[in-house]
Amino acid sequence: MCRAATWTWSEAGFDDATLLSRKPRAGTGHIGEEMEHNGEGILEGLAAQAVRTGCDALQVEYKDGYEEVFAFRGALGVGIAHLPSSGPEAEALRRELCAMGRRKRAMMLEGQKYEARCHAFDSFGGTAYRLELRRKD
């Protein structure tokens, strides 16, 4: 007999306050402006947001004219950004992901050293990206 595993967000390390504060945002310019003031690219800003919520991967997929950004911890994910595909933020994000290719990239996120590796894959006829984040001690 096969039994389906049931998980709750709290068992995966997310608390209610984290989930409620991390709702996807429509592209209002807020994310890009925030990254610009911090002197970091949009990819590093989203990766830092994922690390703050305890996640170890980002996934970017196109859906209905928007780039949906999800932060994953294992197999569980939560949406952290919702960017119009034709907007400057989404274009900058795709450009950074494409430039990475399969090469590793060092990032400083939340005061810790991380190694990021990106790979592209096909998702319903479009290109999606997955960024794996590994903490380096």
C-alpha positions as CSV (number, residue, x, y, z in Angstrom):
1,M,0.0,0.0,0.0
2,C,1.4,3.4,-1.0
3,R,0.8,6.2,1.4
4,A,1.1,9.8,0.4
5,A,3.3,11.9,2.6
6,T,1.7,15.0,4.0
7,W,3.7,18.0,4.8
8,T,3.0,21.3,6.4
9,W,4.9,24.5,5.8
10,S,5.9,24.6,9.5
11,E,7.4,21.2,9.2
12,A,9.5,22.4,6.3
13,G,10.8,25.3,8.4
14,F,8.4,28.1,7.3
15,D,6.4,29.9,10.0
16,D,3.1,31.8,9.3
17,A,4.8,35.2,9.6
18,T,7.3,34.3,6.9
19,L,4.7,32.9,4.5
20,L,2.4,35.9,5.0
21,S,5.2,38.4,4.5
22,R,6.5,36.7,1.3
23,K,3.5,37.0,-1.0
24,P,4.4,37.4,-4.7
25,R,4.4,41.0,-5.8
26,A,3.3,42.4,-9.1
27,G,6.0,44.3,-10.9
28,T,5.6,47.7,-9.4
29,G,9.3,48.6,-9.7
30,H,9.7,48.0,-6.0
31,I,12.0,45.0,-6.3
32,G,14.3,46.6,-8.8
33,E,14.5,49.9,-6.9
34,E,15.3,47.9,-3.7
35,M,18.2,46.0,-5.4
36,E,19.5,49.2,-7.0
37,H,19.8,50.9,-3.6
38,N,21.6,47.9,-2.2
39,G,24.1,47.9,-5.1
40,E,23.3,44.2,-6.0
41,G,21.7,42.7,-9.0
42,I,18.2,41.4,-9.1
43,L,19.4,37.8,-9.0
44,E,21.4,38.3,-5.8
45,G,18.5,40.2,-4.2
46,L,16.1,37.4,-4.9
47,A,18.6,34.8,-3.8
48,A,19.1,36.7,-0.5
49,Q,15.3,36.8,0.0
50,A,15.2,33.0,-0.6
51,V,18.0,32.4,1.9
52,R,16.2,34.6,4.5
53,T,13.2,32.3,4.3
54,G,15.4,29.2,4.7
55,C,15.3,28.1,1.1
56,D,18.2,26.5,-0.9
57,A,17.0,27.1,-4.5
58,L,15.2,29.5,-6.8
59,Q,13.1,28.7,-9.8
60,V,12.0,31.1,-12.5
61,E,9.2,30.2,-14.9
62,Y,7.1,32.1,-17.4
63,K,3.3,32.1,-16.9
64,D,0.7,34.3,-18.5
65,G,3.0,37.2,-19.3
66,Y,4.9,37.1,-16.0
67,E,8.1,35.7,-14.7
68,E,7.1,33.7,-11.6
69,V,10.0,33.4,-9.1
70,F,9.7,30.6,-6.5
71,A,12.0,29.9,-3.5
72,F,12.4,26.2,-2.7
73,R,13.4,24.2,0.3
74,G,13.6,20.6,-0.9
75,A,10.4,19.9,-2.8
76,L,8.4,22.7,-1.2
77,G,8.3,26.1,-2.8
78,V,6.7,29.5,-2.2
79,G,6.3,32.4,-4.6
80,I,8.5,35.4,-3.8
81,A,8.2,37.5,-7.0
82,H,5.8,38.1,-9.9
83,L,7.5,40.2,-12.6
84,P,6.0,41.3,-15.9
85,S,8.0,39.5,-18.6
86,S,8.4,42.6,-20.7
87,G,9.6,44.8,-17.8
88,P,13.2,45.8,-17.1
89,E,13.4,43.6,-13.9
90,A,12.4,40.4,-15.7
91,E,14.8,41.2,-18.6
92,A,17.7,41.8,-16.2
93,L,16.9,38.6,-14.3
94,R,16.8,36.5,-17.5
95,R,20.1,38.2,-18.6
96,E,21.8,37.3,-15.3
97,L,20.6,33.7,-15.4
98,C,21.6,33.2,-19.0
99,A,25.1,34.7,-18.3
100,M,25.7,32.2,-15.5
101,G,25.1,29.3,-17.8
102,R,26.2,26.1,-15.9
103,R,29.2,27.9,-14.2
104,K,29.3,28.3,-10.5
105,R,29.1,31.8,-9.1
106,A,30.1,33.0,-5.6
107,M,27.6,35.1,-3.8
108,M,27.5,36.8,-0.4
109,L,24.0,36.4,0.9
110,E,23.0,37.5,4.4
111,G,26.7,37.7,5.5
112,Q,27.4,34.1,4.4
113,K,29.3,32.8,1.4
114,Y,27.2,30.8,-1.1
115,E,27.9,29.0,-4.3
116,A,25.2,29.3,-6.9
117,R,24.8,27.1,-10.0
118,C,22.1,27.7,-12.6
119,H,20.6,25.4,-15.2
120,A,17.9,25.9,-17.8
121,F,15.2,23.4,-18.6
122,D,12.2,23.2,-20.8
123,S,8.9,23.9,-19.1
124,F,5.8,23.7,-21.3
125,G,7.6,24.9,-24.4
126,G,9.4,27.8,-22.6
127,T,12.7,28.0,-20.8
128,A,12.7,27.9,-17.1
129,Y,15.7,28.3,-14.7
130,R,16.7,26.7,-11.5
131,L,19.3,28.3,-9.3
132,E,20.8,26.0,-6.6
133,L,22.3,27.7,-3.6
134,R,24.9,25.9,-1.5
135,R,26.4,27.5,1.6
136,K,30.2,27.4,1.8
137,D,31.7,27.2,5.2
